[in-house]
């Protein structure tokens, strides 16, 4: 029956929603979390001088990220 309820101990911690562009100069990239691109973007030393503004999961190990250069980001906060 479609209206049968079965109590389970399944707990899901998830959110849903969209990823929206927040700055004129930002852009989106999709990449695998085990890729060279991910290593470079997420490196704590930030050699690329790119800031990850937000990310959403769009696959098992794939993400969509909004990125902006440090130079463009600082224009908004160093006036």
mmJSON file of the N, C-alpha and C atoms, coordinates in Angstrom:
{"data_MODEL":{"atom_site":{
"group_PDB":["ATOM","ATOM","ATOM","ATOM","ATOM","ATOM","ATOM","ATOM","ATOM","ATOM","ATOM","ATOM","ATOM","ATOM","ATOM","ATOM","ATOM","ATOM","ATOM","ATOM","ATOM","ATOM","ATOM","ATOM","ATOM","ATOM","ATOM","ATOM","ATOM","ATOM","ATOM","ATOM","ATOM","ATOM","ATOM","ATOM","ATOM","ATOM","ATOM","ATOM","ATOM","ATOM","ATOM","ATOM","ATOM","ATOM","ATOM","ATOM","ATOM","ATOM","ATOM","ATOM","ATOM","ATOM","ATOM","ATOM","ATOM","ATOM","ATOM","ATOM","ATOM","ATOM","ATOM","ATOM","ATOM","ATOM","ATOM","ATOM","ATOM","ATOM","ATOM","ATOM","ATOM","ATOM","ATOM","ATOM","ATOM","ATOM","ATOM","ATOM","ATOM","ATOM","ATOM","ATOM","ATOM","ATOM","ATOM","ATOM","ATOM","ATOM","ATOM","ATOM","ATOM","ATOM","ATOM","ATOM","ATOM","ATOM","ATOM","ATOM","ATOM","ATOM","ATOM","ATOM","ATOM","ATOM","ATOM","ATOM","ATOM","ATOM","ATOM","ATOM","ATOM","ATOM","ATOM","ATOM","ATOM","ATOM","ATOM","ATOM","ATOM","ATOM","ATOM","ATOM","ATOM","ATOM","ATOM","ATOM","ATOM","ATOM","ATOM","ATOM","ATOM","ATOM","ATOM","ATOM","ATOM","ATOM","ATOM","ATOM","ATOM","ATOM","ATOM","ATOM","ATOM","ATOM","ATOM","ATOM","ATOM","ATOM","ATOM","ATOM","ATOM","ATOM","ATOM","ATOM","ATOM","ATOM","ATOM","ATOM","ATOM","ATOM","ATOM","ATOM","ATOM","ATOM","ATOM","ATOM","ATOM","ATOM","ATOM","ATOM","ATOM","ATOM","ATOM","ATOM","ATOM","ATOM","ATOM","ATOM","ATOM","ATOM","ATOM","ATOM","ATOM","ATOM","ATOM","ATOM","ATOM","ATOM","ATOM","ATOM","ATOM","ATOM","ATOM","ATOM","ATOM","ATOM","ATOM","ATOM","ATOM","ATOM","ATOM","ATOM","ATOM","ATOM","ATOM","ATOM","ATOM","ATOM","ATOM","ATOM","ATOM","ATOM","ATOM","ATOM","ATOM","ATOM","ATOM","ATOM","ATOM","ATOM","ATOM","ATOM","ATOM","ATOM","ATOM","ATOM","ATOM","ATOM","ATOM","ATOM","ATOM","ATOM","ATOM","ATOM","ATOM"],
"id":[1,2,3,4,5,6,7,8,9,10,11,12,13,14,15,16,17,18,19,20,21,22,23,24,25,26,27,28,29,30,31,32,33,34,35,36,37,38,39,40,41,42,43,44,45,46,47,48,49,50,51,52,53,54,55,56,57,58,59,60,61,62,63,64,65,66,67,68,69,70,71,72,73,74,75,76,77,78,79,80,81,82,83,84,85,86,87,88,89,90,91,92,93,94,95,96,97,98,99,100,101,102,103,104,105,106,107,108,109,110,111,112,113,114,115,116,117,118,119,120,121,122,123,124,125,126,127,128,129,130,131,132,133,134,135,136,137,138,139,140,141,142,143,144,145,146,147,148,149,150,151,152,153,154,155,156,157,158,159,160,161,162,163,164,165,166,167,168,169,170,171,172,173,174,175,176,177,178,179,180,181,182,183,184,185,186,187,188,189,190,191,192,193,194,195,196,197,198,199,200,201,202,203,204,205,206,207,208,209,210,211,212,213,214,215,216,217,218,219,220,221,222,223,224,225,226,227,228,229,230,231,232,233,234,235,236,237],
"type_symbol":["N","C","C","N","C","C","N","C","C","N","C","C","N","C","C","N","C","C","N","C","C","N","C","C","N","C","C","N","C","C","N","C","C","N","C","C","N","C","C","N","C","C","N","C","C","N","C","C","N","C","C","N","C","C","N","C","C","N","C","C","N","C","C","N","C","C","N","C","C","N","C","C","N","C","C","N","C","C","N","C","C","N","C","C","N","C","C","N","C","C","N","C","C","N","C","C","N","C","C","N","C","C","N","C","C","N","C","C","N","C","C","N","C","C","N","C","C","N","C","C","N","C","C","N","C","C","N","C","C","N","C","C","N","C","C","N","C","C","N","C","C","N","C","C","N","C","C","N","C","C","N","C","C","N","C","C","N","C","C","N","C","C","N","C","C","N","C","C","N","C","C","N","C","C","N","C","C","N","C","C","N","C","C","N","C","C","N","C","C","N","C","C","N","C","C","N","C","C","N","C","C","N","C","C","N","C","C","N","C","C","N","C","C","N","C","C","N","C","C","N","C","C","N","C","C","N","C","C","N","C","C","N","C","C","N","C","C"],
"label_atom_id":["N","CA","C","N","CA","C","N","CA","C","N","CA","C","N","CA","C","N","CA","C","N","CA","C","N","CA","C","N","CA","C","N","CA","C","N","CA","C","N","CA","C","N","CA","C","N","CA","C","N","CA","C","N","CA","C","N","CA","C","N","CA","C","N","CA","C","N","CA","C","N","CA","C","N","CA","C","N","CA","C","N","CA","C","N","CA","C","N","CA","C","N","CA","C","N","CA","C","N","CA","C","N","CA","C","N","CA","C","N","CA","C","N","CA","C","N","CA","C","N","CA","C","N","CA","C","N","CA","C","N","CA","C","N","CA","C","N","CA","C","N","CA","C","N","CA","C","N","CA","C","N","CA","C","N","CA","C","N","CA","C","N","CA","C","N","CA","C","N","CA","C","N","CA","C","N","CA","C","N","CA","C","N","CA","C","N","CA","C","N","CA","C","N","CA","C","N","CA","C","N","CA","C","N","CA","C","N","CA","C","N","CA","C","N","CA","C","N","CA","C","N","CA","C","N","CA","C","N","CA","C","N","CA","C","N","CA","C","N","CA","C","N","CA","C","N","CA","C","N","CA","C","N","CA","C","N","CA","C","N","CA","C","N","CA","C","N","CA","C","N","CA","C","N","CA","C"],
"label_alt_id":[null,null,null,null,null,null,null,null,null,null,null,null,null,null,null,null,null,null,null,null,null,null,null,null,null,null,null,null,null,null,null,null,null,null,null,null,null,null,null,null,null,null,null,null,null,null,null,null,null,null,null,null,null,null,null,null,null,null,null,null,null,null,null,null,null,null,null,null,null,null,null,null,null,null,null,null,null,null,null,null,null,null,null,null,null,null,null,null,null,null,null,null,null,null,null,null,null,null,null,null,null,null,null,null,null,null,null,null,null,null,null,null,null,null,null,null,null,null,null,null,null,null,null,null,null,null,null,null,null,null,null,null,null,null,null,null,null,null,null,null,null,null,null,null,null,null,null,null,null,null,null,null,null,null,null,null,null,null,null,null,null,null,null,null,null,null,null,null,null,null,null,null,null,null,null,null,null,null,null,null,null,null,null,null,null,null,null,null,null,null,null,null,null,null,null,null,null,null,null,null,null,null,null,null,null,null,null,null,null,null,null,null,null,null,null,null,null,null,null,null,null,null,null,null,null,null,null,null,null,null,null,null,null,null,null,null,null],
"label_comp_id":["UNK","UNK","UNK","UNK","UNK","UNK","UNK","UNK","UNK","UNK","UNK","UNK","UNK","UNK","UNK","UNK","UNK","UNK","UNK","UNK","UNK","UNK","UNK","UNK","UNK","UNK","UNK","UNK","UNK","UNK","UNK","UNK","UNK","UNK","UNK","UNK","UNK","UNK","UNK","UNK","UNK","UNK","UNK","UNK","UNK","UNK","UNK","UNK","UNK","UNK","UNK","UNK","UNK","UNK","UNK","UNK","UNK","UNK","UNK","UNK","UNK","UNK","UNK","UNK","UNK","UNK","UNK","UNK","UNK","UNK","UNK","UNK","UNK","UNK","UNK","UNK","UNK","UNK","UNK","UNK","UNK","UNK","UNK","UNK","UNK","UNK","UNK","UNK","UNK","UNK","UNK","UNK","UNK","UNK","UNK","UNK","UNK","UNK","UNK","UNK","UNK","UNK","UNK","UNK","UNK","UNK","UNK","UNK","UNK","UNK","UNK","UNK","UNK","UNK","UNK","UNK","UNK","UNK","UNK","UNK","UNK","UNK","UNK","UNK","UNK","UNK","UNK","UNK","UNK","UNK","UNK","UNK","UNK","UNK","UNK","UNK","UNK","UNK","UNK","UNK","UNK","UNK","UNK","UNK","UNK","UNK","UNK","UNK","UNK","UNK","UNK","UNK","UNK","UNK","UNK","UNK","UNK","UNK","UNK","UNK","UNK","UNK","UNK","UNK","UNK","UNK","UNK","UNK","UNK","UNK","UNK","UNK","UNK","UNK","UNK","UNK","UNK","UNK","UNK","UNK","UNK","UNK","UNK","UNK","UNK","UNK","UNK","UNK","UNK","UNK","UNK","UNK","UNK","UNK","UNK","UNK","UNK","UNK","UNK","UNK","UNK","UNK","UNK","UNK","UNK","UNK","UNK","UNK","UNK","UNK","UNK","UNK","UNK","UNK","UNK","UNK","UNK","UNK","UNK","UNK","UNK","UNK","UNK","UNK","UNK","UNK","UNK","UNK","UNK","UNK","UNK","UNK","UNK","UNK","UNK","UNK","UNK"],
"label_asym_id":["A","A","A","A","A","A","A","A","A","A","A","A","A","A","A","A","A","A","A","A","A","A","A","A","A","A","A","A","A","A","A","A","A","A","A","A","A","A","A","A","A","A","A","A","A","A","A","A","A","A","A","A","A","A","A","A","A","A","A","A","A","A","A","A","A","A","A","A","A","A","A","A","A","A","A","A","A","A","A","A","A","A","A","A","A","A","A","A","A","A","A","A","A","A","A","A","A","A","A","A","A","A","A","A","A","A","A","A","A","A","A","A","A","A","A","A","A","A","A","A","A","A","A","A","A","A","A","A","A","A","A","A","A","A","A","A","A","A","A","A","A","A","A","A","A","A","A","A","A","A","A","A","A","A","A","A","A","A","A","A","A","A","A","A","A","A","A","A","A","A","A","A","A","A","A","A","A","A","A","A","A","A","A","A","A","A","A","A","A","A","A","A","A","A","A","A","A","A","A","A","A","A","A","A","A","A","A","A","A","A","A","A","A","A","A","A","A","A","A","A","A","A","A","A","A","A","A","A","A","A","A","A","A","A","A","A","A"],
"label_entity_id":["1","1","1","1","1","1","1","1","1","1","1","1","1","1","1","1","1","1","1","1","1","1","1","1","1","1","1","1","1","1","1","1","1","1","1","1","1","1","1","1","1","1","1","1","1","1","1","1","1","1","1","1","1","1","1","1","1","1","1","1","1","1","1","1","1","1","1","1","1","1","1","1","1","1","1","1","1","1","1","1","1","1","1","1","1","1","1","1","1","1","1","1","1","1","1","1","1","1","1","1","1","1","1","1","1","1","1","1","1","1","1","1","1","1","1","1","1","1","1","1","1","1","1","1","1","1","1","1","1","1","1","1","1","1","1","1","1","1","1","1","1","1","1","1","1","1","1","1","1","1","1","1","1","1","1","1","1","1","1","1","1","1","1","1","1","1","1","1","1","1","1","1","1","1","1","1","1","1","1","1","1","1","1","1","1","1","1","1","1","1","1","1","1","1","1","1","1","1","1","1","1","1","1","1","1","1","1","1","1","1","1","1","1","1","1","1","1","1","1","1","1","1","1","1","1","1","1","1","1","1","1","1","1","1","1","1","1"],
"label_seq_id":[1,1,1,2,2,2,3,3,3,4,4,4,5,5,5,6,6,6,7,7,7,8,8,8,9,9,9,10,10,10,11,11,11,12,12,12,13,13,13,14,14,14,15,15,15,16,16,16,17,17,17,18,18,18,19,19,19,20,20,20,21,21,21,22,22,22,23,23,23,24,24,24,25,25,25,26,26,26,27,27,27,28,28,28,29,29,29,30,30,30,31,31,31,32,32,32,33,33,33,34,34,34,35,35,35,36,36,36,37,37,37,38,38,38,39,39,39,40,40,40,41,41,41,42,42,42,43,43,43,44,44,44,45,45,45,46,46,46,47,47,47,48,48,48,49,49,49,50,50,50,51,51,51,52,52,52,53,53,53,54,54,54,55,55,55,56,56,56,57,57,57,58,58,58,59,59,59,60,60,60,61,61,61,62,62,62,63,63,63,64,64,64,65,65,65,66,66,66,67,67,67,68,68,68,69,69,69,70,70,70,71,71,71,72,72,72,73,73,73,74,74,74,75,75,75,76,76,76,77,77,77,78,78,78,79,79,79],
"pdbx_PDB_ins_code":[null,null,null,null,null,null,null,null,null,null,null,null,null,null,null,null,null,null,null,null,null,null,null,null,null,null,null,null,null,null,null,null,null,null,null,null,null,null,null,null,null,null,null,null,null,null,null,null,null,null,null,null,null,null,null,null,null,null,null,null,null,null,null,null,null,null,null,null,null,null,null,null,null,null,null,null,null,null,null,null,null,null,null,null,null,null,null,null,null,null,null,null,null,null,null,null,null,null,null,null,null,null,null,null,null,null,null,null,null,null,null,null,null,null,null,null,null,null,null,null,null,null,null,null,null,null,null,null,null,null,null,null,null,null,null,null,null,null,null,null,null,null,null,null,null,null,null,null,null,null,null,null,null,null,null,null,null,null,null,null,null,null,null,null,null,null,null,null,null,null,null,null,null,null,null,null,null,null,null,null,null,null,null,null,null,null,null,null,null,null,null,null,null,null,null,null,null,null,null,null,null,null,null,null,null,null,null,null,null,null,null,null,null,null,null,null,null,null,null,null,null,null,null,null,null,null,null,null,null,null,null,null,null,null,null,null,null],
"Cartn_x":[0.823,0.0,0.866,0.421,1.182,1.174,0.198,0.126,0.685,1.417,2.015,3.255,3.352,4.491,5.361,6.631,7.584,8.599,8.75,9.702,11.109,11.988,13.379,14.269,15.487,16.453,17.318,16.869,17.608,17.543,18.713,18.782,19.515,18.939,19.519,19.836,21.102,21.521,21.798,20.834,20.975,20.247,20.69,19.989,19.8,18.883,18.674,18.596,18.817,18.765,19.622,19.865,20.634,21.935,22.749,23.987,23.828,23.987,23.736,25.003,25.174,26.328,26.204,27.268,27.201,28.026,28.934,29.751,29.8,29.867,29.935,31.132,32.257,33.502,33.659,32.758,32.9,32.463,32.842,32.452,32.275,31.65,31.394,32.295,32.711,33.45,32.951,32.877,32.551,33.822,34.139,35.342,35.204,36.025,36.073,36.969,36.568,37.318,38.692,38.926,40.238,41.048,40.661,41.364,42.504,43.379,44.459,43.88,42.807,42.161,41.693,41.101,40.647,41.829,42.906,44.098,44.593,44.621,45.124,44.16,42.859,41.88,41.755,41.885,41.664,42.952,44.076,45.365,45.358,45.767,45.723,46.681,47.697,48.617,48.078,47.047,46.335,47.278,48.078,49.008,48.308,47.066,46.331,45.701,45.638,45.006,43.553,42.888,41.462,40.751,39.631,38.834,37.617,37.353,36.14,35.069,34.059,32.997,31.964,31.599,30.622,30.738,30.292,30.309,29.047,28.601,27.511,27.938,27.508,27.795,26.859,27.407,26.558,26.896,27.387,27.72,28.444,28.846,29.499,30.765,31.576,32.804,32.936,31.832,31.827,31.209,31.751,31.187,31.099,30.209,30.115,30.521,31.485,32.0,31.899,31.596,31.675,33.037,33.781,35.154,35.306,36.302,36.635,38.129,38.784,40.187,40.281,41.387,41.599,41.533,42.135,42.17,40.758,39.89,38.515,37.73,37.951,37.257,37.64,38.911,39.396,38.866,38.473,37.892,36.664,35.93,34.706,34.959,36.134,36.37,37.556,38.238,39.387,39.193,37.993,37.722,38.04],
"Cartn_y":[-1.182,0.0,1.245,2.267,3.498,4.293,4.073,4.841,4.072,3.01,2.239,2.967,3.084,3.759,2.733,2.749,1.876,2.743,2.563,3.348,2.826,3.709,3.335,4.254,3.866,4.692,5.481,5.616,6.338,7.827,8.45,9.894,10.492,11.498,12.148,13.583,13.959,15.332,15.941,16.62,17.162,18.491,19.286,20.531,20.606,21.388,21.551,23.039,23.36,24.754,24.994,26.225,26.582,27.247,27.392,28.139,29.348,30.511,31.739,32.584,33.22,34.088,35.308,35.584,36.671,37.898,37.763,38.901,38.946,40.142,40.33,39.583,39.584,39.014,37.522,36.927,35.512,34.623,33.345,32.371,31.015,30.104,28.762,27.746,26.763,25.627,24.369,23.316,21.994,21.159,20.479,19.662,18.5,17.495,16.319,16.648,16.226,16.557,15.9,14.873,14.236,14.641,15.712,16.167,17.12,17.319,18.292,19.687,19.991,21.311,21.521,20.521,20.634,20.852,20.103,20.276,21.711,22.282,23.654,24.685,24.503,25.472,25.433,24.259,24.102,24.092,24.371,24.421,25.562,25.276,26.309,27.473,27.254,28.336,29.242,28.804,29.603,30.194,29.347,29.794,30.396,29.979,30.496,31.863,32.245,33.508,33.55,32.413,32.279,31.911,32.553,32.299,31.474,30.419,29.627,30.268,30.825,31.511,30.543,29.564,28.573,27.342,26.214,24.964,24.182,23.433,22.479,21.152,20.087,18.749,18.472,17.965,17.632,16.241,15.385,14.012,13.404,12.164,11.494,12.227,12.655,13.39,14.635,15.1,16.279,17.451,18.629,19.839,20.936,21.86,23.091,24.19,25.006,26.041,27.405,28.397,29.781,30.297,30.825,31.27,32.738,33.374,34.758,34.953,35.789,36.058,36.904,36.755,37.576,39.06,39.429,40.832,41.389,40.643,41.105,41.113,40.12,40.054,41.222,41.545,42.627,43.988,44.16,45.442,45.801,44.784,45.022,45.334,44.959,45.075,45.934,46.529,47.367,48.805,49.271,50.674,51.625],
"Cartn_z":[0.0,0.0,0.0,-0.64,-0.715,0.582,1.402,2.642,3.841,3.614,4.694,5.207,6.518,7.138,7.82,7.527,8.187,8.899,10.177,10.947,10.671,10.248,10.031,10.844,11.013,11.727,10.771,9.562,8.538,8.814,8.913,9.121,7.94,7.357,6.195,6.557,6.374,6.611,5.237,4.702,3.358,3.268,2.37,2.087,0.575,0.195,-1.238,-1.534,-2.734,-3.105,-4.321,-4.589,-5.769,-5.397,-6.384,-6.241,-7.151,-6.608,-7.342,-7.427,-8.535,-8.745,-7.83,-7.088,-6.115,-6.493,-7.448,-7.871,-9.401,-9.931,-11.377,-11.979,-11.286,-11.804,-11.52,-10.758,-10.412,-11.57,-11.475,-12.495,-11.823,-12.565,-12.056,-12.745,-11.981,-12.521,-11.849,-12.65,-12.114,-12.183,-11.087,-11.079,-10.093,-10.301,-9.44,-8.246,-7.077,-5.866,-5.787,-6.605,-6.612,-7.846,-8.498,-9.698,-9.341,-10.311,-10.157,-9.957,-10.66,-10.521,-9.076,-8.487,-7.094,-6.157,-6.376,-5.542,-5.595,-6.781,-6.937,-6.353,-6.6,-6.097,-4.58,-3.997,-2.566,-1.747,-2.385,-1.694,-0.686,0.538,1.586,1.316,0.474,0.136,-0.975,-1.651,-2.655,-3.706,-4.306,-5.346,-6.552,-6.798,-7.956,-7.68,-6.42,-6.012,-6.446,-6.241,-6.535,-5.249,-4.993,-3.798,-4.19,-3.426,-3.601,-2.732,-3.37,-2.638,-2.078,-2.885,-2.453,-3.338,-2.809,-3.575,-3.276,-4.276,-4.084,-4.686,-4.062,-4.565,-5.724,-6.813,-7.961,-8.503,-7.67,-8.003,-6.831,-6.959,-5.841,-5.399,-6.339,-6.03,-6.899,-7.456,-8.318,-7.561,-7.78,-7.189,-8.236,-7.997,-8.761,-7.79,-8.208,-7.32,-7.981,-7.178,-7.634,-7.21,-8.165,-7.93,-8.299,-7.685,-8.014,-7.707,-8.47,-8.178,-6.905,-6.204,-5.001,-5.348,-6.461,-6.874,-7.049,-7.733,-7.932,-6.626,-5.777,-4.501,-3.597,-3.581,-2.718,-3.131,-4.383,-4.829,-4.015,-3.548,-2.799,-1.335,-0.829,0.604,0.991,0.019,0.328,-0.16,-0.053,-0.462,0.653],
"occupancy":[1.0,1.0,1.0,1.0,1.0,1.0,1.0,1.0,1.0,1.0,1.0,1.0,1.0,1.0,1.0,1.0,1.0,1.0,1.0,1.0,1.0,1.0,1.0,1.0,1.0,1.0,1.0,1.0,1.0,1.0,1.0,1.0,1.0,1.0,1.0,1.0,1.0,1.0,1.0,1.0,1.0,1.0,1.0,1.0,1.0,1.0,1.0,1.0,1.0,1.0,1.0,1.0,1.0,1.0,1.0,1.0,1.0,1.0,1.0,1.0,1.0,1.0,1.0,1.0,1.0,1.0,1.0,1.0,1.0,1.0,1.0,1.0,1.0,1.0,1.0,1.0,1.0,1.0,1.0,1.0,1.0,1.0,1.0,1.0,1.0,1.0,1.0,1.0,1.0,1.0,1.0,1.0,1.0,1.0,1.0,1.0,1.0,1.0,1.0,1.0,1.0,1.0,1.0,1.0,1.0,1.0,1.0,1.0,1.0,1.0,1.0,1.0,1.0,1.0,1.0,1.0,1.0,1.0,1.0,1.0,1.0,1.0,1.0,1.0,1.0,1.0,1.0,1.0,1.0,1.0,1.0,1.0,1.0,1.0,1.0,1.0,1.0,1.0,1.0,1.0,1.0,1.0,1.0,1.0,1.0,1.0,1.0,1.0,1.0,1.0,1.0,1.0,1.0,1.0,1.0,1.0,1.0,1.0,1.0,1.0,1.0,1.0,1.0,1.0,1.0,1.0,1.0,1.0,1.0,1.0,1.0,1.0,1.0,1.0,1.0,1.0,1.0,1.0,1.0,1.0,1.0,1.0,1.0,1.0,1.0,1.0,1.0,1.0,1.0,1.0,1.0,1.0,1.0,1.0,1.0,1.0,1.0,1.0,1.0,1.0,1.0,1.0,1.0,1.0,1.0,1.0,1.0,1.0,1.0,1.0,1.0,1.0,1.0,1.0,1.0,1.0,1.0,1.0,1.0,1.0,1.0,1.0,1.0,1.0,1.0,1.0,1.0,1.0,1.0,1.0,1.0,1.0,1.0,1.0,1.0,1.0,1.0],
"B_iso_or_equiv":[0.0,0.0,0.0,0.0,0.0,0.0,0.0,0.0,0.0,0.0,0.0,0.0,0.0,0.0,0.0,0.0,0.0,0.0,0.0,0.0,0.0,0.0,0.0,0.0,0.0,0.0,0.0,0.0,0.0,0.0,0.0,0.0,0.0,0.0,0.0,0.0,0.0,0.0,0.0,0.0,0.0,0.0,0.0,0.0,0.0,0.0,0.0,0.0,0.0,0.0,0.0,0.0,0.0,0.0,0.0,0.0,0.0,0.0,0.0,0.0,0.0,0.0,0.0,0.0,0.0,0.0,0.0,0.0,0.0,0.0,0.0,0.0,0.0,0.0,0.0,0.0,0.0,0.0,0.0,0.0,0.0,0.0,0.0,0.0,0.0,0.0,0.0,0.0,0.0,0.0,0.0,0.0,0.0,0.0,0.0,0.0,0.0,0.0,0.0,0.0,0.0,0.0,0.0,0.0,0.0,0.0,0.0,0.0,0.0,0.0,0.0,0.0,0.0,0.0,0.0,0.0,0.0,0.0,0.0,0.0,0.0,0.0,0.0,0.0,0.0,0.0,0.0,0.0,0.0,0.0,0.0,0.0,0.0,0.0,0.0,0.0,0.0,0.0,0.0,0.0,0.0,0.0,0.0,0.0,0.0,0.0,0.0,0.0,0.0,0.0,0.0,0.0,0.0,0.0,0.0,0.0,0.0,0.0,0.0,0.0,0.0,0.0,0.0,0.0,0.0,0.0,0.0,0.0,0.0,0.0,0.0,0.0,0.0,0.0,0.0,0.0,0.0,0.0,0.0,0.0,0.0,0.0,0.0,0.0,0.0,0.0,0.0,0.0,0.0,0.0,0.0,0.0,0.0,0.0,0.0,0.0,0.0,0.0,0.0,0.0,0.0,0.0,0.0,0.0,0.0,0.0,0.0,0.0,0.0,0.0,0.0,0.0,0.0,0.0,0.0,0.0,0.0,0.0,0.0,0.0,0.0,0.0,0.0,0.0,0.0,0.0,0.0,0.0,0.0,0.0,0.0,0.0,0.0,0.0,0.0,0.0,0.0],
"pdbx_formal_charge":[null,null,null,null,null,null,null,null,null,null,null,null,null,null,null,null,null,null,null,null,null,null,null,null,null,null,null,null,null,null,null,null,null,null,null,null,null,null,null,null,null,null,null,null,null,null,null,null,null,null,null,null,null,null,null,null,null,null,null,null,null,null,null,null,null,null,null,null,null,null,null,null,null,null,null,null,null,null,null,null,null,null,null,null,null,null,null,null,null,null,null,null,null,null,null,null,null,null,null,null,null,null,null,null,null,null,null,null,null,null,null,null,null,null,null,null,null,null,null,null,null,null,null,null,null,null,null,null,null,null,null,null,null,null,null,null,null,null,null,null,null,null,null,null,null,null,null,null,null,null,null,null,null,null,null,null,null,null,null,null,null,null,null,null,null,null,null,null,null,null,null,null,null,null,null,null,null,null,null,null,null,null,null,null,null,null,null,null,null,null,null,null,null,null,null,null,null,null,null,null,null,null,null,null,null,null,null,null,null,null,null,null,null,null,null,null,null,null,null,null,null,null,null,null,null,null,null,null,null,null,null,null,null,null,null,null,null],
"auth_seq_id":[1,1,1,2,2,2,3,3,3,4,4,4,5,5,5,6,6,6,7,7,7,8,8,8,9,9,9,10,10,10,11,11,11,12,12,12,13,13,13,14,14,14,15,15,15,16,16,16,17,17,17,18,18,18,19,19,19,20,20,20,21,21,21,22,22,22,23,23,23,24,24,24,25,25,25,26,26,26,27,27,27,28,28,28,29,29,29,30,30,30,31,31,31,32,32,32,33,33,33,34,34,34,35,35,35,36,36,36,37,37,37,38,38,38,39,39,39,40,40,40,41,41,41,42,42,42,43,43,43,44,44,44,45,45,45,46,46,46,47,47,47,48,48,48,49,49,49,50,50,50,51,51,51,52,52,52,53,53,53,54,54,54,55,55,55,56,56,56,57,57,57,58,58,58,59,59,59,60,60,60,61,61,61,62,62,62,63,63,63,64,64,64,65,65,65,66,66,66,67,67,67,68,68,68,69,69,69,70,70,70,71,71,71,72,72,72,73,73,73,74,74,74,75,75,75,76,76,76,77,77,77,78,78,78,79,79,79],
"auth_comp_id":["UNK","UNK","UNK","UNK","UNK","UNK","UNK","UNK","UNK","UNK","UNK","UNK","UNK","UNK","UNK","UNK","UNK","UNK","UNK","UNK","UNK","UNK","UNK","UNK","UNK","UNK","UNK","UNK","UNK","UNK","UNK","UNK","UNK","UNK","UNK","UNK","UNK","UNK","UNK","UNK","UNK","UNK","UNK","UNK","UNK","UNK","UNK","UNK","UNK","UNK","UNK","UNK","UNK","UNK","UNK","UNK","UNK","UNK","UNK","UNK","UNK","UNK","UNK","UNK","UNK","UNK","UNK","UNK","UNK","UNK","UNK","UNK","UNK","UNK","UNK","UNK","UNK","UNK","UNK","UNK","UNK","UNK","UNK","UNK","UNK","UNK","UNK","UNK","UNK","UNK","UNK","UNK","UNK","UNK","UNK","UNK","UNK","UNK","UNK","UNK","UNK","UNK","UNK","UNK","UNK","UNK","UNK","UNK","UNK","UNK","UNK","UNK","UNK","UNK","UNK","UNK","UNK","UNK","UNK","UNK","UNK","UNK","UNK","UNK","UNK","UNK","UNK","UNK","UNK","UNK","UNK","UNK","UNK","UNK","UNK","UNK","UNK","UNK","UNK","UNK","UNK","UNK","UNK","UNK","UNK","UNK","UNK","UNK","UNK","UNK","UNK","UNK","UNK","UNK","UNK","UNK","UNK","UNK","UNK","UNK","UNK","UNK","UNK","UNK","UNK","UNK","UNK","UNK","UNK","UNK","UNK","UNK","UNK","UNK","UNK","UNK","UNK","UNK","UNK","UNK","UNK","UNK","UNK","UNK","UNK","UNK","UNK","UNK","UNK","UNK","UNK","UNK","UNK","UNK","UNK","UNK","UNK","UNK","UNK","UNK","UNK","UNK","UNK","UNK","UNK","UNK","UNK","UNK","UNK","UNK","UNK","UNK","UNK","UNK","UNK","UNK","UNK","UNK","UNK","UNK","UNK","UNK","UNK","UNK","UNK","UNK","UNK","UNK","UNK","UNK","UNK","UNK","UNK","UNK","UNK","UNK","UNK"],
"auth_asym_id":["A","A","A","A","A","A","A","A","A","A","A","A","A","A","A","A","A","A","A","A","A","A","A","A","A","A","A","A","A","A","A","A","A","A","A","A","A","A","A","A","A","A","A","A","A","A","A","A","A","A","A","A","A","A","A","A","A","A","A","A","A","A","A","A","A","A","A","A","A","A","A","A","A","A","A","A","A","A","A","A","A","A","A","A","A","A","A","A","A","A","A","A","A","A","A","A","A","A","A","A","A","A","A","A","A","A","A","A","A","A","A","A","A","A","A","A","A","A","A","A","A","A","A","A","A","A","A","A","A","A","A","A","A","A","A","A","A","A","A","A","A","A","A","A","A","A","A","A","A","A","A","A","A","A","A","A","A","A","A","A","A","A","A","A","A","A","A","A","A","A","A","A","A","A","A","A","A","A","A","A","A","A","A","A","A","A","A","A","A","A","A","A","A","A","A","A","A","A","A","A","A","A","A","A","A","A","A","A","A","A","A","A","A","A","A","A","A","A","A","A","A","A","A","A","A","A","A","A","A","A","A","A","A","A","A","A","A"],
"auth_atom_id":["N","CA","C","N","CA","C","N","CA","C","N","CA","C","N","CA","C","N","CA","C","N","CA","C","N","CA","C","N","CA","C","N","CA","C","N","CA","C","N","CA","C","N","CA","C","N","CA","C","N","CA","C","N","CA","C","N","CA","C","N","CA","C","N","CA","C","N","CA","C","N","CA","C","N","CA","C","N","CA","C","N","CA","C","N","CA","C","N","CA","C","N","CA","C","N","CA","C","N","CA","C","N","CA","C","N","CA","C","N","CA","C","N","CA","C","N","CA","C","N","CA","C","N","CA","C","N","CA","C","N","CA","C","N","CA","C","N","CA","C","N","CA","C","N","CA","C","N","CA","C","N","CA","C","N","CA","C","N","CA","C","N","CA","C","N","CA","C","N","CA","C","N","CA","C","N","CA","C","N","CA","C","N","CA","C","N","CA","C","N","CA","C","N","CA","C","N","CA","C","N","CA","C","N","CA","C","N","CA","C","N","CA","C","N","CA","C","N","CA","C","N","CA","C","N","CA","C","N","CA","C","N","CA","C","N","CA","C","N","CA","C","N","CA","C","N","CA","C","N","CA","C","N","CA","C","N","CA","C","N","CA","C","N","CA","C","N","CA","C","N","CA","C","N","CA","C"],
"pdbx_PDB_model_num":[1,1,1,1,1,1,1,1,1,1,1,1,1,1,1,1,1,1,1,1,1,1,1,1,1,1,1,1,1,1,1,1,1,1,1,1,1,1,1,1,1,1,1,1,1,1,1,1,1,1,1,1,1,1,1,1,1,1,1,1,1,1,1,1,1,1,1,1,1,1,1,1,1,1,1,1,1,1,1,1,1,1,1,1,1,1,1,1,1,1,1,1,1,1,1,1,1,1,1,1,1,1,1,1,1,1,1,1,1,1,1,1,1,1,1,1,1,1,1,1,1,1,1,1,1,1,1,1,1,1,1,1,1,1,1,1,1,1,1,1,1,1,1,1,1,1,1,1,1,1,1,1,1,1,1,1,1,1,1,1,1,1,1,1,1,1,1,1,1,1,1,1,1,1,1,1,1,1,1,1,1,1,1,1,1,1,1,1,1,1,1,1,1,1,1,1,1,1,1,1,1,1,1,1,1,1,1,1,1,1,1,1,1,1,1,1,1,1,1,1,1,1,1,1,1,1,1,1,1,1,1,1,1,1,1,1,1]
}}}
